[in-house]
Amino acid sequence: MNPRALSEWLQQWFRKGTGEPAYRQLYRLLRQCILEGRLHAGTRLPASRELATDLSISRNTVLQAYEQLTEEGYVSAAVGRGTFVEDISHELPVQIEPPSAGPGTDSEPGMSRSLSKRGERLITSLGYSERQHGAFMAGVPDVTEFPVQQWLRIHNRHWRRLRPELLSYAPSGGYPPLRQALSDYLQASRSVNGAASQVVVTSGIHQVLDVVIRMLCDPGDRVWVEEPAYWGIRNLLISHGMDVVGIPVDIEGMNPTTEQMRRPPRLIVVTPSHQYPLGMVMSLARRRRILEYARQHHCWILEDDYDSDFRYGGRPLPSLQGLDEAALVIYAGSFSKTLYPGLRLGYAVAPASVAPALAAGVAELYREGQLMAQAVMAEFLREGFVSSHMRRVRSLYAARRDRLIVAVQAHYGSKLEIVGDKAGLHLVLALPDHVDDAHICREAYLRGIMARPLSMYYLRPERAKKGLVLGYACVREDEIDPAFAILAGVIDAELNA
């Protein structure tokens, strides 16, 4: 399809007044043409001015659509030459029969103990901190910015017209109006496909993973996690007796080796929109590859979308779930980063085939409540307060990120590399391999500064890279410089030891 034919096709299908933003509709139509093969690699898209005239829309609308396609890897722009379709074809993984399972080896009988074996494994790999706010706590937003007045207004309205059912246990799946509001919100903001009946309200992403393991996996099943990965997810898997396999990540995201692909997992846990903790975005080719591999081997995929709303160089990227045609991706998110962690409201959007079972599992295992909070959140979403709050704090966090980067560079110039600073609520300060990053964090903690050692996020110590995971969202901008000066003193002592 040449540019003229494409323009005529778009004129046929582009509709105004549908309620969908014009740039979004144009982006969706062009993306459809690329994915269906109507636009081949190397095809030049119509010039933005010409297409704007043909569709009777503004040039900025066309440029927005082209920019989104560029960010997602569907097209590339060459200055002075135009915008061209990228080659998104890739080698699909070869169908490999997994080897027959060898005989298992029972562990030797141990002495009587107070904790179970899985409890001992959990206790020996704890990662939580007694302090959860301040410089440079990773993964925590500035809770003082929460829009209290708007929340209280809705909250008080529900108490004045109190319905007894809001003080009882939650129904299977959660409060129905919240499930509908989440379905609408996630479709608009993250391109997540799922009806309200596919939404399961939980107390956070940890609970999503917990119920997924219980309902879809058996002890000993193989689970892929990213290497490095969030320690909390890894420890939860280990405590359930899963065979946890760390899959290395590169600049394009999770990248399993040929040998690893010979033994398909039951579950794949990924953070495709903002890898934790290193911050890369999974490429379109890699997304398609992992989805096809999961389809071939019927692996479930848990997409942990923990903080993708915080991007500082463009709009949040669409979800992996939105590309899933085999109904194998379970999308998980929460309001811990967008609003405040203590709210303990999360959600899953599951394939229709398993959503009722997961909803029943949550209701049976955890006897969820918090219906009043769920009712308030439903209106909070519908009235646009989440979106407006996000726009405000995104600007605030971007300024704090910039201030921290300046502080790092003022102390170290280009001596130490900053990694993963394009999105989220943290960045990583890379350190030389000989440095003990855990020791730095312990010493900093004694001085009132919190940091996470990058090495603790690795499943296999021999693969571990050294660095510091530094959160900037919950520290005021004017406190960043003095706080980093304290941390730099600890770093310097270790570098010079």
Beta strands, then each sheet from edge to edge (+ up, - down):
strand 1: 75-78
strand 2: 82-85
strand 3: 199-202
strand 4: 222-227
strand 5: 243-250
strand 6: 253-254
strand 7: 267-270
strand 8: 300-304
strand 9: 329-334
strand 10: 346-349
strand 11: 418-419
strand 12: 426-430
strand 13: 452-453
strand 14: 467-471
sheet 1: 1+ 2-
sheet 2: 3+ 10- 9+ 8+ 7+ 4+ 5+ 6-
sheet 3: 11+ 12- 14+ 13-
end
